[in-house]
Amino acid sequence: MIDNTKISKFAISVISELQKNDFQAYLVGGCVRDSLAGIEPKDFDIATDATPEQIRKIFKASRIIGRRFKLVHVFNRAELLEVATFRSGNNKTEDESKLIKDESGKILRDNVWGTLDQDCYRRDFTINALYYCPISKKIEDKNNGLSHIHKKLIVSIGDPQLRFEEDPVRSLRAIRFSNKLGFKIDSQIKNAIYDKGHLLSSISNARLFDEFCKIFLGGMGEKNFNKLCSFNLNKHLVISNPEDSDFSHNIMIQALRNTDDRIKNNQSVTPGFLLAALLWPKLISRCIKNNEINIKKFFRSMDGVLREQQKLTAVPRKFNSYIKDIWVLQLKLHSRIKSQPYKIIRHPRFRAAYDFLLVREKASVDKNGLGKWWTDFQKNDDSLRGSLIARMNEKSDADSSKKFGFYNELR
């Protein structure tokens, strides 16, 4: 059922070596699920009954990582594999006593080793609890995962109401898997998402940033966003609300669509650009005065918008200046007289700012031709550039009073 030629040779060799040392070892999770669903597998995670210390002894090129979930990274020059030990459920008294928790009852460490049978019941959905041995070419399926893949259905292992209380991020994973695989979400899971989705507010912003990237930078951003909105979960990942106005909705959708298109065309994507676009409606809403952009408020509001988003998702600091550069350049792109265009085009963030300008124009009802102007200006033709600037200089006196001012120009 699974084509071993699509499986990492390094992963197969690691499994073979573990088995030679009398341990069980399987490929597990996404790579098995995707292979069976007709999707090219990427991440090859391995599950075994060997403890991290035992794994470390077998593979010299390895390291033990993690505290709550201790596992091993085994690597060569080209690949890094995650090898995890089978874990037991936490519903047994003997295991419960070994769990290390904080005062609120949150599990801090969960290194209670178990068997394959116990490990498979700890996973979130049946389609993720399939274990494949590339040596024997057999699949271990304890939860009818194969049947659910055939039915194209996402089903929870255990009561989803309880499972989503254990880990609210499972609601986001259900949505992401649904769109990635083209599977329907089981009705019990849907009910659990509605009932337990609010618990996402208790999840760390670092983990939610990781989920933000998986949801929006995987090629299904627009579909995922629409489904998040249908479950009212978008507010846990982005502070901008598409329901605030047509402007907010249009620009957020166009930004996601642009990112999806870039991924399909094998172009680079970055969370910095997407966040700059998704947060733009929130920034603009804070600096409108008399239907115009108040420049002082614009600059004062940038850090505040980023801080507010930071409460939801732990955006790495390196992206803050990147995002603000894109925002400020949206103002400067309107200044096209004298030598300004030559200075702007040399800015290290010009290309990202120009791309966002095109996104804004696609989202806007009123097209002002600014995107075409900058498209033409980038052509390596001095006479064309000169004529473009000359025409702008002719208009400069009439337009100087509204250089950055009109709200519609920045929509």
C-alpha positions as CSV (number, residue, x, y, z in Angstrom):
1,M,0.0,0.0,0.0
2,I,2.9,2.3,0.7
3,D,5.7,2.8,-1.9
4,N,9.0,2.5,-0.1
5,T,10.7,4.5,-2.9
6,K,8.9,7.6,-1.5
7,I,10.3,6.9,2.0
8,S,13.5,8.4,3.2
9,K,16.4,5.9,2.8
10,F,17.9,7.3,6.0
11,A,14.6,6.7,7.9
12,I,14.5,3.1,6.7
13,S,18.2,2.6,7.8
14,V,17.4,4.0,11.3
15,I,14.4,1.7,11.7
16,S,16.5,-1.3,10.4
17,E,19.3,-0.5,12.9
18,L,16.8,-0.3,15.8
19,Q,15.3,-3.6,14.9
20,K,18.7,-5.2,14.6
21,N,19.2,-4.2,18.3
22,D,16.0,-6.0,19.2
23,F,13.7,-3.0,19.4
24,Q,10.4,-2.3,17.7
25,A,10.5,0.7,15.3
26,Y,8.0,2.2,12.9
27,L,7.3,5.2,10.8
28,V,4.4,7.0,12.4
29,G,2.0,10.0,11.9
30,G,2.0,12.3,9.0
31,C,4.3,10.5,6.6
32,V,2.2,7.3,6.9
33,R,-1.1,9.2,6.7
34,D,0.0,11.3,3.6
35,S,1.4,8.3,1.8
36,L,-1.9,6.5,2.1
37,A,-3.8,9.6,1.1
38,G,-1.8,10.0,-2.1
39,I,0.3,13.0,-0.9
40,E,4.1,13.1,-1.1
41,P,5.4,12.4,2.4
42,K,7.9,14.8,3.9
43,D,8.6,14.5,7.6
44,F,9.6,10.9,8.6
45,D,9.0,10.5,12.3
46,I,9.9,7.3,14.0
47,A,8.4,5.6,17.1
48,T,10.1,2.8,19.0
49,D,10.1,1.0,22.3
50,A,13.8,2.0,22.9
51,T,14.3,4.7,25.5
52,P,16.0,8.0,24.5
53,E,19.2,6.8,26.3
54,Q,19.1,3.5,24.4
55,I,18.6,5.3,21.1
56,R,21.5,7.6,21.9
57,K,23.8,4.6,22.4
58,I,22.9,3.1,19.1
59,F,23.4,6.3,17.0
60,K,26.5,8.3,17.6
61,A,25.1,11.2,15.4
62,S,22.2,11.9,17.7
63,R,21.1,14.1,20.7
64,I,18.4,13.9,23.3
65,I,16.1,16.9,23.4
66,G,13.0,18.1,25.2
67,R,11.8,18.1,28.8
68,R,8.1,17.4,28.8
69,F,8.4,15.1,25.8
70,K,11.9,13.8,25.7
71,L,12.9,12.4,22.3
72,V,16.0,12.0,20.1
73,H,17.2,13.7,17.0
74,V,19.2,11.3,14.8
75,F,20.9,13.0,11.9
76,N,23.3,12.7,9.0
77,R,24.7,15.3,6.7
78,A,21.4,15.8,4.8
79,E,18.6,14.8,7.2
80,L,17.4,15.0,10.7
81,L,14.9,12.5,12.0
82,E,12.8,12.7,15.2
83,V,12.8,9.4,17.1
84,A,10.3,9.1,19.9
85,T,9.7,6.4,22.5
86,F,6.3,4.8,22.9
87,R,4.4,6.5,25.7
88,S,1.7,5.3,28.0
89,G,-1.6,7.1,28.5
90,N,-2.0,9.2,31.7
91,N,-5.2,7.6,32.8
92,K,-3.6,4.9,35.0
93,T,-2.8,5.6,38.6
94,E,0.7,4.2,38.4
95,D,1.4,6.5,35.4
96,E,-0.3,9.5,36.9
97,S,2.1,9.5,39.8
98,K,5.0,9.8,37.4
99,L,3.6,12.9,35.6
100,I,5.2,16.2,36.7
101,K,2.7,19.0,36.8
102,D,2.5,22.6,37.8
103,E,0.1,24.0,40.4
104,S,-2.7,24.4,37.8
105,G,-2.4,20.7,36.8
106,K,-0.7,21.4,33.5
107,I,1.7,18.6,32.6
108,L,5.3,19.8,32.6
109,R,7.0,16.4,31.9
110,D,5.4,13.4,30.3
111,N,8.1,10.7,29.9
112,V,6.1,7.6,31.0
113,W,7.2,5.0,28.5
114,G,4.7,2.5,27.2
115,T,3.9,0.0,24.5
116,L,2.8,0.5,20.9
117,D,-0.8,-0.3,22.0
118,Q,-0.7,2.4,24.6
119,D,1.1,4.9,22.4
120,C,-1.5,4.8,19.6
121,Y,-4.3,5.8,22.0
122,R,-2.5,8.9,23.0
123,R,-2.6,10.4,19.5
124,D,-5.2,12.9,18.4
125,F,-6.9,11.4,15.3
126,T,-7.2,7.9,14.0
127,I,-5.5,8.8,10.7
128,N,-2.4,9.9,12.7
129,A,-2.2,6.7,14.7
130,L,-0.9,4.4,11.9
131,Y,2.4,2.7,12.3
132,Y,4.3,1.4,9.2
133,C,7.3,-0.9,9.1
134,P,9.2,-0.4,5.9
135,I,11.1,-3.6,6.4
136,S,8.1,-5.9,6.7
137,K,5.8,-3.5,4.9
138,K,3.1,-4.0,7.5
139,I,0.8,-1.4,9.0
140,E,-0.3,-1.4,12.6
141,D,-3.8,0.1,12.9
142,K,-5.5,0.0,16.3
143,N,-8.0,2.7,15.7
144,N,-9.5,2.0,12.2
145,G,-7.4,4.8,10.7
146,L,-7.1,2.9,7.4
147,S,-10.9,2.8,7.2
148,H,-11.2,6.5,8.0
149,I,-8.6,7.4,5.3
150,H,-10.7,5.4,2.8
151,K,-13.8,7.3,4.0
152,K,-11.9,10.6,3.9
153,L,-13.0,11.4,7.5
154,I,-11.2,12.9,10.4
155,V,-12.2,11.1,13.6
156,S,-10.9,11.6,17.2
157,I,-9.3,8.9,19.3
158,G,-11.6,9.0,22.3
159,D,-14.1,11.6,23.3
160,P,-13.1,14.8,21.4
161,Q,-14.6,17.0,24.2
162,L,-12.1,15.5,26.6
163,R,-9.2,15.3,24.1
164,F,-9.6,19.0,23.1
165,E,-9.6,19.9,26.8
166,E,-6.3,18.1,27.1
167,D,-4.9,20.0,24.1
168,P,-7.0,22.7,22.5
169,V,-4.6,23.0,19.6
170,R,-6.2,19.8,18.3
171,S,-9.0,22.0,17.0
172,L,-6.6,23.8,14.7
173,R,-5.0,20.6,13.6
174,A,-8.4,19.1,12.7
175,I,-9.1,22.1,10.4
176,R,-5.6,22.0,8.9
177,F,-5.7,18.3,8.2
178,S,-9.2,18.6,6.8
179,N,-8.2,21.1,4.1
180,K,-4.8,19.5,3.4
181,L,-6.2,16.0,2.8
182,G,-9.7,17.0,1.5
183,F,-11.3,15.1,4.4
184,K,-14.5,15.9,6.2
185,I,-14.5,16.6,9.9
186,D,-16.5,14.2,12.0
187,S,-19.6,15.8,13.6
188,Q,-18.4,15.0,17.2
189,I,-15.1,16.9,16.4
190,K,-17.1,19.8,15.0
191,N,-19.1,20.1,18.2
192,A,-15.9,19.9,20.3
193,I,-14.3,22.7,18.3
194,Y,-17.4,24.9,18.9
195,D,-17.5,24.0,22.6
196,K,-13.7,24.0,23.4
197,G,-12.3,26.4,20.9
198,H,-12.2,29.2,23.5
199,L,-9.5,27.2,25.4
200,L,-7.0,28.3,22.7
201,S,-6.7,31.5,24.7
202,S,-4.7,29.5,27.3
203,I,-2.2,28.2,24.8
204,S,1.3,29.8,24.8
205,N,1.9,32.4,22.1
206,A,5.1,30.5,21.1
207,R,3.1,27.4,20.2
208,L,0.4,29.4,18.5
209,F,3.0,31.1,16.3
210,D,4.1,27.6,15.2
211,E,0.5,26.8,14.4
212,F,0.1,30.1,12.6
213,C,3.0,29.1,10.3
214,K,1.6,25.6,9.7
215,I,-1.9,26.9,8.9
216,F,-1.1,29.9,6.7
217,L,2.3,29.0,5.1
218,G,1.5,25.6,3.8
219,G,-0.3,26.4,0.6
220,M,-3.9,26.2,2.1
221,G,-3.9,29.5,3.9
222,E,-7.1,30.9,2.4
223,K,-9.1,27.7,2.9
224,N,-7.8,27.3,6.4
225,F,-8.7,31.0,7.2
226,N,-12.2,30.6,5.9
227,K,-12.8,27.5,8.0
228,L,-11.2,29.1,11.1
229,C,-13.7,32.0,10.7
230,S,-16.6,29.6,10.4
231,F,-15.6,28.2,13.8
232,N,-14.8,31.6,15.2
233,L,-11.2,30.6,15.9
234,N,-9.4,33.2,13.7
235,K,-9.3,35.6,16.6
236,H,-6.9,33.3,18.4
237,L,-4.3,33.7,15.6
238,V,-4.8,37.2,14.1
239,I,-5.9,40.4,15.8
240,S,-7.4,41.8,12.6
241,N,-11.1,40.8,12.1
242,P,-12.3,40.3,8.5
243,E,-15.8,41.1,9.6
244,D,-14.9,44.7,10.6
245,S,-15.2,45.9,7.0
246,D,-15.1,44.9,3.4
247,F,-11.6,46.5,3.4
248,S,-10.4,44.2,6.2
249,H,-11.9,41.1,4.6
250,N,-10.6,41.8,1.1
251,I,-7.1,42.6,2.0
252,M,-6.7,39.6,4.4
253,I,-8.1,37.2,1.7
254,Q,-5.9,38.7,-1.0
255,A,-2.8,38.4,1.3
256,L,-3.5,34.7,2.0
257,R,-4.3,34.1,-1.7
258,N,-1.0,35.7,-2.7
259,T,0.9,33.5,-0.2
260,D,-0.8,30.3,-1.5
261,D,0.0,31.3,-5.1
262,R,3.7,31.8,-4.2
263,I,3.9,28.4,-2.6
264,K,2.3,26.8,-5.6
265,N,4.9,28.6,-7.8
266,N,7.7,27.4,-5.6
267,Q,8.5,31.0,-4.5
268,S,9.7,31.9,-1.1
269,V,7.3,32.9,1.7
270,T,7.8,34.5,5.1
271,P,5.5,35.0,8.1
272,G,6.8,38.6,8.2
273,F,5.2,39.6,4.9
274,L,2.0,37.8,5.7
275,L,1.7,39.4,9.1
276,A,2.4,42.8,7.6
277,A,-0.5,42.3,5.3
278,L,-2.9,40.7,7.8
279,L,-2.3,43.4,10.4
280,W,-2.6,46.3,7.9
281,P,-6.3,46.8,8.4
282,K,-5.8,47.0,12.2
283,L,-3.1,49.6,11.8
284,I,-5.1,51.7,9.3
285,S,-8.2,51.6,11.6
286,R,-6.1,53.2,14.4
287,C,-4.9,56.2,12.5
288,I,-7.9,57.4,10.6
289,K,-8.9,61.0,11.2
290,N,-11.6,62.8,9.1
291,N,-11.3,60.0,6.6
292,E,-7.6,60.6,6.2
293,I,-4.5,58.9,7.5
294,N,-3.0,60.7,10.5
295,I,0.8,60.2,9.9
296,K,1.7,60.7,13.5
297,K,-0.8,58.1,14.7
298,F,0.4,55.8,11.9
299,F,3.9,55.7,13.3
300,R,2.8,55.6,16.9
301,S,0.4,52.8,16.3
302,M,2.9,50.4,14.6
303,D,4.5,49.1,17.8
304,G,1.1,48.9,19.6
305,V,-0.3,46.7,16.8
306,L,2.7,44.4,16.9
307,R,2.6,44.1,20.7
308,E,-1.1,43.2,20.6
309,Q,-0.4,40.5,17.9
310,Q,2.5,39.3,20.1
311,K,0.1,38.4,22.8
312,L,-1.5,35.9,20.4
313,T,1.5,34.6,18.5
314,A,5.1,35.0,19.6
315,V,6.4,36.7,16.4
316,P,10.2,36.5,16.4
317,R,11.7,40.0,16.9
318,K,13.6,39.7,13.7
319,F,10.3,40.2,11.9
320,N,9.3,43.4,13.7
321,S,11.6,45.7,11.7
322,Y,10.7,43.8,8.5
323,I,7.0,44.4,9.0
324,K,7.4,48.1,9.9
325,D,9.6,48.7,6.9
326,I,6.9,47.3,4.7
327,W,4.3,49.5,6.3
328,V,6.3,52.7,6.1
329,L,7.2,52.0,2.5
330,Q,3.5,51.9,1.7
331,L,3.6,55.7,2.5
332,K,6.8,56.3,0.6
333,L,5.6,54.5,-2.5
334,H,3.2,57.4,-3.0
335,S,6.2,59.8,-3.2
336,R,7.3,59.7,-6.8
337,I,8.9,63.1,-7.5
338,K,12.5,64.1,-8.1
339,S,15.0,61.4,-6.9
340,Q,12.7,59.7,-4.4
341,P,11.8,56.7,-6.6
342,Y,15.5,55.9,-7.1
343,K,16.1,55.9,-3.3
344,I,13.0,53.8,-2.6
345,I,13.9,51.2,-5.2
346,R,17.3,50.6,-3.5
347,H,15.6,50.0,-0.1
348,P,16.3,46.3,1.0
349,R,12.5,45.9,1.6
350,F,11.4,47.5,-1.6
351,R,10.4,44.2,-3.3
352,A,8.3,43.0,-0.4
353,A,6.7,46.5,-0.1
354,Y,6.0,46.5,-3.8
355,D,4.4,43.0,-3.6
356,F,2.2,44.2,-0.8
357,L,1.2,47.2,-2.8
358,L,0.0,44.9,-5.5
359,V,-2.0,42.9,-2.9
360,R,-3.6,46.1,-1.7
361,E,-4.6,47.1,-5.2
362,K,-6.2,43.7,-5.8
363,A,-8.2,44.1,-2.6
364,S,-9.3,47.7,-3.5
365,V,-12.3,48.7,-5.5
366,D,-10.6,52.0,-6.5
367,K,-7.5,51.3,-8.6
368,N,-5.2,54.3,-8.7
369,G,-2.5,52.9,-11.0
370,L,0.3,53.1,-8.4
371,G,1.2,49.4,-8.8
372,K,1.5,49.8,-12.6
373,W,3.6,52.9,-12.1
374,W,6.2,51.1,-10.0
375,T,6.1,48.1,-12.3
376,D,7.1,50.3,-15.2
377,F,9.6,52.1,-13.1
378,Q,11.5,48.9,-12.3
379,K,12.1,48.3,-15.9
380,N,15.7,49.0,-16.8
381,D,14.9,51.9,-19.1
382,D,16.3,55.3,-18.1
383,S,14.1,57.2,-20.7
384,L,11.0,55.5,-19.4
385,R,11.9,56.3,-15.8
386,G,12.7,59.9,-16.6
387,S,9.3,60.4,-18.3
388,L,7.4,58.8,-15.4
389,I,9.1,61.1,-12.9
390,A,8.6,64.1,-15.1
391,R,4.9,63.5,-15.2
392,M,4.8,63.1,-11.4
393,N,6.7,66.4,-11.0
394,E,4.1,68.2,-13.1
395,K,1.4,67.0,-10.7
396,S,3.5,67.6,-7.5
397,D,2.2,71.1,-6.8
398,A,-1.5,70.1,-7.0
399,D,-1.0,66.9,-5.1
400,S,1.5,68.0,-2.4
401,S,-1.2,68.7,0.2
402,K,-2.4,65.2,0.0
403,K,0.9,63.5,-0.3
404,F,0.1,60.7,2.1
405,G,-3.3,61.9,3.4
406,F,-6.2,60.2,1.7
407,Y,-7.5,57.1,3.4
408,N,-8.5,55.5,0.1
409,E,-5.0,55.7,-1.3
410,L,-3.7,53.4,1.5
411,R,-6.6,50.9,1.1
